[in-house]
């Protein structure tokens, strides 16, 4: 009976070993695989009927919604600044939407992370812009809009010399930062670009428009499902929670928790502090439940069977999309299991 009780575990061990050996090259270049899958996914979508909708937020800030990640737009006398650019196939539609707001030059693009649904339009949109940066980072032969991101975004969009990069060089950041944050003053407004490490990826930035009182969160905060964090690109559940807490620290609510600081999520509807606090609490509760199960020595299948997300599944769960509830629980389990 002892050997019989071990058969499922033995089969699982053999299965994992087979997967490891057959997929080793994929793991060795995980970020290239993710980029390739994202590109393939974007090619399968029909963008013909996608409409870019423009929502005024407050101050000089607008929210552009289409397919892929939300775009944050700031516009005034000096020109236009964008946070993220959606898919490459939507660039013409995004540019047309921008021109409904401002005819000023596009000066800056800030990328919250490297995924193609947020950076795909970088090259074409930057190409019609014109930089204000005349310092060492400026390309005076091709004075396109300046693309700003954390250094890890550039590392994942480019490749070592002699190797094929997953994205065209015209889409790469031209101005990167290594510190906890980068500051920019544009359109009479102070802008903080804040690195939130090991969250959705290892290169996430949130962008705080001080005067307008708007935070562009990127994919560390979405309203369309459970958090997705790219484990192969350094994402972790604890980093997501830390990023949500950082946004909450910035946000100040108006009367009775409505209004005040607005938060533009990576995907989903416009939010205020109340929304992100509820989301943070949900993610923290699930993290704590899975952490307790890990400490008890429960296997991944046992954790899934226990359904640590059960009361939240009607709102955030999915069984059909690429990012199902099971894949979320598995990612949480794996990052907590391997945490030192």
C-alpha positions in Angstrom: 0.0 0.0 0.0 2.9 2.3 0.7 4.2 2.1 -2.9 0.6 2.4 -4.3 0.1 5.6 -2.3 3.2 7.1 -4.0 2.1 6.4 -7.6 0.4 9.9 -8.1 3.5 11.6 -6.7 5.8 9.5 -8.8 3.8 10.2 -11.9 3.9 13.9 -11.1 7.6 13.8 -10.6 8.1 12.1 -13.9 5.8 14.6 -15.6 7.7 17.6 -14.1 11.1 16.1 -15.1 9.9 15.6 -18.7 8.6 19.1 -18.9 11.8 20.5 -17.5 14.0 18.7 -20.0 11.8 19.4 -23.0 11.4 23.1 -22.1 14.8 24.0 -20.7 15.6 26.4 -23.5 12.3 28.2 -23.0 13.1 28.7 -19.3 16.6 29.9 -20.1 15.1 32.7 -22.2 11.8 33.2 -20.4 11.3 36.9 -21.2 11.8 36.2 -24.9 9.1 33.5 -24.8 6.7 35.9 -23.0 7.4 38.6 -25.7 6.8 36.1 -28.5 3.5 34.9 -27.0 2.3 38.5 -26.6 3.2 39.3 -30.2 1.4 36.2 -31.4 -1.6 37.1 -29.2 -1.7 40.6 -30.7 -1.6 39.2 -34.2 -4.6 37.0 -33.5 -6.8 39.9 -32.4 -9.0 41.8 -34.8 -8.2 45.5 -34.3 -10.4 46.7 -37.1 -13.4 47.4 -34.9 -11.5 48.7 -31.9 -12.4 52.2 -30.9 -10.1 54.4 -28.8 -12.3 56.1 -26.3 -11.1 59.3 -24.5 -12.1 60.0 -20.9 -11.2 63.3 -19.2 -9.9 62.5 -15.7 -9.0 65.8 -14.1 -6.4 68.5 -14.4 -4.4 68.0 -17.7 -4.9 64.2 -17.6 -7.0 62.0 -19.8 -7.5 58.2 -20.1 -7.5 56.5 -23.5 -9.2 53.1 -23.6 -9.0 50.6 -26.5 -7.4 47.2 -26.7 -4.5 46.3 -24.4 -3.4 48.5 -21.6 -5.0 51.8 -20.8 -3.1 54.9 -22.0 -2.7 58.0 -19.7 -2.3 61.3 -21.6 -1.2 64.6 -20.2 -1.5 67.6 -22.5 -0.9 71.4 -22.3 1.2 74.1 -23.9 4.5 72.3 -24.0 3.1 69.3 -25.7 1.8 65.8 -25.1 3.0 63.1 -22.7 1.8 59.5 -22.8 2.0 56.7 -20.3 2.0 53.5 -22.4 1.0 53.0 -26.1 -1.2 49.9 -26.4 -0.6 47.5 -29.3 1.4 48.4 -32.4 -1.6 47.7 -34.6 -3.6 50.5 -32.9 -1.0 53.3 -33.3 -2.9 55.2 -36.1 -6.1 55.1 -34.0 -4.2 56.2 -30.9 -2.6 59.1 -32.8 -6.1 60.1 -34.1 -7.4 60.1 -30.5 -4.5 62.2 -29.3 -5.2 64.8 -32.0 -8.8 65.2 -30.7 -7.2 66.5 -27.5 -4.1 68.3 -28.6 -2.2 69.3 -31.8 1.0 69.9 -29.8 4.0 67.7 -30.4 4.3 64.4 -28.6 7.3 64.9 -26.3 7.4 62.0 -23.9 6.3 58.4 -23.6 6.6 56.7 -20.3 6.4 52.9 -20.2 5.1 51.3 -17.0 6.6 47.9 -18.0 7.8 46.0 -21.1 4.7 44.0 -22.2 3.6 44.5 -25.8 0.1 45.6 -24.9 1.6 48.6 -23.2 4.7 49.2 -25.4 3.7 48.0 -28.9 2.9 51.5 -30.2 6.2 53.0 -28.9 8.0 53.1 -32.2 5.3 54.6 -34.5 4.0 57.1 -31.9 7.5 58.2 -30.8 8.5 58.6 -34.5 5.9 61.4 -35.0 6.9 63.1 -31.8 9.8 65.4 -31.1 12.0 65.3 -28.0 12.6 68.2 -25.6 15.7 66.4 -24.3 18.9 67.9 -25.8 21.1 66.2 -23.3 23.3 63.0 -23.7 20.2 60.8 -24.2 18.9 62.7 -27.2 19.1 61.4 -30.7 19.7 64.5 -32.7 19.7 62.7 -36.0 16.3 61.3 -35.3 14.7 63.6 -32.7 11.7 61.4 -31.8 9.7 61.6 -28.6 11.7 60.5 -25.5 10.8 57.1 -24.2 11.3 56.8 -20.5 11.3 53.6 -18.4 13.1 51.7 -15.7 16.4 50.1 -16.9 14.8 46.6 -16.6 12.3 47.5 -19.3 15.1 48.2 -21.7 16.9 45.0 -20.7 13.8 42.9 -21.5 13.0 44.7 -24.8 16.5 44.5 -26.1 19.1 41.7 -26.1 22.9 41.2 -25.7 25.0 42.1 -28.7 24.8 39.5 -31.5 21.4 38.1 -30.3 17.9 38.7 -31.7 16.0 41.3 -29.7 12.3 40.5 -29.0 11.3 44.1 -30.0 12.4 46.6 -32.7 15.1 49.0 -31.5 12.9 52.0 -32.3 10.5 50.9 -29.5 13.2 50.8 -26.8 13.4 53.3 -24.0 15.8 56.1 -24.8 16.0 57.5 -21.2 16.2 55.0 -18.4 16.5 55.2 -14.6 18.1 53.0 -12.0 17.1 54.7 -8.8 13.9 54.5 -6.7 12.3 57.2 -8.9 12.8 59.7 -11.7 11.4 63.2 -11.6 10.1 65.2 -14.6 8.6 68.7 -14.8 6.4 69.1 -17.9 3.4 71.2 -18.8 3.7 73.1 -15.5 3.3 69.9 -13.5 5.7 67.8 -11.4 5.6 64.2 -12.4 7.1 61.4 -10.3 8.0 58.1 -12.1 8.3 55.6 -9.2 9.9 52.1 -9.5 7.9 49.4 -7.7 10.3 46.4 -7.7 9.3 42.7 -8.1 5.6 43.5 -8.7 3.9 42.8 -12.0 7.5 42.5 -13.4 10.9 43.6 -12.2 10.7 46.9 -14.1 7.3 48.4 -13.1 6.8 52.1 -12.8 3.8 54.0 -11.4 3.4 57.6 -12.6 2.1 60.3 -10.3 0.9 63.6 -11.8 1.1 65.9 -8.7 -0.9 68.9 -9.9 -3.6 66.9 -11.6 -3.7 64.4 -8.7 -3.7 61.4 -10.9 -1.8 58.1 -10.6 -1.1 55.9 -13.7 -0.7 52.5 -12.2 0.2 50.2 -15.1 -0.5 46.5 -14.5 0.3 46.5 -10.8 -3.4 47.4 -10.5 -6.2 46.2 -12.7 -9.9 46.0 -12.2 -10.6 43.2 -14.7 -9.4 40.2 -12.7 -6.9 38.9 -10.2 -3.4 40.4 -10.3 -1.2 39.0 -13.0 2.4 39.0 -12.2 5.0 37.7 -14.7 7.0 35.3 -12.6 9.6 34.8 -15.4 10.1 38.5 -15.5 10.7 38.9 -11.7 7.1 39.5 -10.6 5.9 38.4 -7.2 2.7 38.6 -5.1 4.4 40.5 -2.3 5.7 43.0 -4.8 2.2 43.6 -6.1 0.9 44.2 -2.6 3.8 46.6 -1.9 3.0 48.5 -5.1 -0.7 48.7 -4.2 0.3 50.1 -0.8 2.5 52.6 -2.4 -0.4 53.9 -4.5 -2.6 54.0 -1.4 0.1 56.1 0.4 0.0 58.6 -2.5 -3.8 58.7 -2.9 -5.9 61.1 -0.8 -9.7 60.6 -1.0 -12.3 63.4 -1.2 -15.4 63.6 1.0 -16.8 60.1 1.9 -14.1 58.3 0.0 -15.3 59.4 -3.4 -13.1 61.3 -5.8 -9.9 63.0 -4.7 -6.8 61.3 -6.2 -7.8 59.3 -9.3 -6.0 56.0 -10.3 -5.9 54.8 -13.9 -5.4 51.1 -13.8 -3.5 49.1 -16.4 -6.8 47.5 -17.5 -10.3 48.4 -16.5 -12.2 51.4 -15.2 -11.1 54.7 -13.6 -10.7 54.3 -9.8 -10.2 56.3 -6.7 -8.6 55.4 -3.3 -11.6 53.3 -2.1 -11.3 51.0 -5.1 -7.7 50.3 -4.7 -7.9 49.8 -0.9 -10.6 47.1 -1.5 -8.4 45.5 -4.2 -5.3 45.5 -1.9 -7.3 44.0 0.9 -8.6 41.2 -1.4 -5.1 40.4 -2.7 -3.6 40.4 0.8 -6.3 38.1 2.2 -5.6 35.6 -0.6 -1.8 35.9 -0.1 -2.1 35.2 3.6 -4.4 32.2 3.1 -2.0 30.6 0.6 1.0 31.5 2.8 -0.6 29.6 5.7 -1.2 26.6 3.5 2.4 26.7 2.3 3.6 26.7 5.9 1.4 23.6 6.5 3.2 21.8 3.7 0.2 21.6 1.4 0.9 20.8 -2.3 -0.2 23.1 -5.1 -3.1 20.8 -6.0 -4.2 20.8 -2.3 -4.1 24.6 -2.3 -6.2 24.8 -5.5 -8.7 22.4 -4.0 -9.0 24.5 -0.9 -10.1 27.4 -3.1 -8.4 30.3 -1.3 -10.1 32.8 -3.7 -13.7 31.4 -3.5 -15.6 34.4 -2.3 -13.9 36.7 -4.8 -14.2 34.4 -7.9 -17.5 35.8 -9.1 -16.0 39.3 -9.3 -12.4 38.5 -10.4 -12.2 34.8 -11.4 -11.9 33.2 -14.8 -11.9 29.7 -16.1 -11.5 30.5 -19.8 -9.1 33.4 -20.3 -5.3 32.9 -20.5 -5.1 34.2 -17.0 -7.4 31.9 -15.1 -8.0 31.7 -11.4 -5.9 28.5 -11.2 -2.9 30.2 -12.9 -3.2 33.1 -10.4 -3.3 30.7 -7.4 -0.4 28.8 -8.9 1.7 31.9 -9.3 1.0 33.0 -5.7 1.9 29.6 -4.5 5.1 29.4 -6.4 6.4 32.8 -5.4 5.6 32.1 -1.7 7.0 28.6 -1.9 10.3 29.7 -3.3 10.6 32.8 -1.1 13.7 32.7 1.2 
